[in-house]
Amino acid sequence: MTRVAIRPELLRWARERAGIHDVGDLISRFPKLGDWETGEAQPTLKQLEAFAQTLHVPIGYLFLSEPPVERLPIPDFRTHGGRGVRSTSPDLLDMLYACQERQGWYRDFALTVRMSEAAFVGSADLGERPQDVAARMAETLGFDVAARAACRTWEEALRLFIAQADAAGVLVMVSGVVLSNNRRILDPEEFRGFALADKRAPLVFINGADTKSGQMFTLAHELAHLWLGSSAISDASAAPLYGYRREEVWCNAVAAELLVPLAVLRPAIERDEPLDRAMQRLARQFKVSTLVILRRLLDAGALDRPAFDRAWAEERTRLRELARSAGGGGDFYRTTLSRVSRRFARALVESTLEGQTLYRDAFRMLGVKKTETFNNLGREVGVLG
């Protein structure tokens, strides 16, 4: 049986890259892993292929002389403890590369059909007041606080917000897993979303493993990045930011004002109302997270900083517990379209039916395997009757 000469440090790097820091977590699958990592034994090619597939690492990396330095292809604004985040999971990398492929395809499609550019991309700068930019964004998107308040649920409000961004020309992709692999769940603690700025194919990705109300803020935040004309990956929440880049702080302020304008919030504040009751009432009204409401109450001067800090810590703990107990599921076709965006799916189906795109490529980018599924998606987006 032929063994493959692999440097042990490459195997250790692949394991740690996947977030597995204990050999014991993989021993049941690869009993000799400990010996491979010490150099006392070598895997067969078949075992190495299984190892690479399990850890979602390109097998070619394992034949290098030393571990590669993987750099994110867009600016990384994630921060932990005031310092930039250095590690990046294969889940995040694979999702980012998949979205870049989709964006590249859509850009070519937009050029082919002579689609006009999105004038709002790059129309703002950091020197502008967040309130002014938020007002322009609301006008472009047709974003109305009253319409959102009329939505029965957070999910309905999020769908409305996504539809408004889609109508403005933004590819909004929402997924809690890598591509269509339900075993590879994206971690909101690692990142909440990213923006890929392009005048013909502006794209926003939202980590669907986050709460629906959390996704509302992420969408607003990433749209602010598009208005700046900047691509970036973010993990910023609604909290006042310290240790983050100026751009993240600015985008957070724009997102907060877009979702909860102070001019609308201040008249809605009831004097002497208990904070927990006010948070829940205002969160339902504006269809945002209670954390966003806390941030805006601080901005409005209705909370002092010590009270905000206490309430923020308590509410984060409560929401994390709720997230752990939340269930999954949902309509397959709606989920698939949400993952790739209706705008992208519609264009891809049209192009494929016209013979401009191979079915093989369309299936891969949509994450489907059967022609019947593809045709049903075409019906969902109104391309097929």
Buried (B, 14 or more C-beta within 10 A) or exposed (E): EEEBEBBBEBBBBBBEBBBBEEBEEBEEEBEEBBBBBEEEEBBEEEBBBBBBEBBBBEEEBBEEEEBEEEEBEBBBBBBEEEEEBEEBBBBBBBBBEBBBEBBEBBBBBBEEEEBEBBEBBBBBEEEBEBBEBBBBBBEBBEBEBEBBEEBEEBBBBBBBBBBBBBEBBBBBBBBBBBBBEEEBBBBBEBBBBBBBBBBBBBBBBBBBBBBBBBBBBBBBBBBBBBBBBBBBBBBBBBBBBEEBBEBBBBBBBBBBBBBBBEEBBEEBBEEEEEBEEBBEBBBBBBBBBBBBBBBBBBBBEBBEEEBBBEBBEEBBEEBEEEEEEEEEEEEEBEBBBBBBBBBBBBBBBBBBBEEEBEEEBBBBBBBBEEEEBBBBBBEBBEBBE
